[in-house]
Amino acid sequence: MTAIATRTIKPIEVLLVDDHAIVRSGLRMLIESRSGLKIVGEAGNRAEALAVAAREQPDIILLDLDLSGVNALDFLPELFTAAEGARVIILTAVHDPEAYHRAMLLGAMGLVFKEKAAEVVIRAIERVHAGEVWFDRTLIGNVLSELSRASATKKLDPEATKITRLTEREREIAALIGEGLKNKQIANRLFISETTVRHHLTSVFDKLGVTDRLELIIYAYRHGLAKPPS
């Protein structure tokens, strides 16, 4: 008698990041009621989100745009670093075309309004996991219209796009370099190792397209990452 082999399909693992426990509870019930989806963690703030993302390495992160007054986009690059390969879907009740545009630039692959039907969240998770983007056509149209109007009055600053890729820690280090601090002084100021400082600096150089500390200092002064000495 020949045994029939069965293949176990790995579920799509989802991390919920929302500052309202009742919203997370509702999303958990909704998502886990769907075969092939699994909640691997929840978080209500930045620190929890980064810790759980690093530990669980989810496939999808459902990220609320407003976490008790904190703009989640400010630490979105850190989330991508913590959970390599994760895809982010923004969940929001806020209608802000500039925020949507920034979310796209930072690498979010979807955006769902909280007032949409529950099934929309499920479809967005499945489509984004499959490699597609999930942005409402009306939303895309509004963003493109905003960009067209903006481009008529000013050119999009490519350096601003580079700067949005810096993490909060990398911005701190760039500012301290601008003050003239050495690696050891920066390490002592931030309570981290010199090795960690060097790693962050390498990342800053790469993201900003500079090659050494002097170029970074000039760049930081020019683009507001550090204050020139008075």
C-alpha angles and dihedrals in degrees: 000000000000118000116228111230116225124204119220112219113216111235122237104261115219133194117203117211113184131129093223113081092200091056091049090049092052093047091048092053091047097047098042090051087067118082112239096028126099133181109223099176150349133219135182102192144021098273093049092045093053093045096048093042091053093047100043102031093210125201093223131026116200101204125191109219096219117047104183092311095323115117105230090208088071090071100029092107089055090053090055089051093048095048108034112204095016118137119217128219115189114223113198148158091195121099103211118142092192091056091048091051092049091048090055092048090051092053107263109154099200147018127201126185114228092231092062120105117276092246089063091064091052093049091047092053093049095045095045091047087054090057100262128122122242112206120140112249091234089050092051090048092051093048092049090049091051091049092049092052092046093049090055091063104029141011117246106254108235090201091059088058090052092050093052087063092063117101121230090257092050090052090051091052093047089053092050091048086054088056088057097250121156123229094263092050091048091049091052092046094051097034093238134117125270088241090058090049090053092049091051092047091052089053092047092050090050096047095046097038096237125136107205146011094271092055089047092052092051091046092048092052093045096049101037100255090122136016117246114238112269 
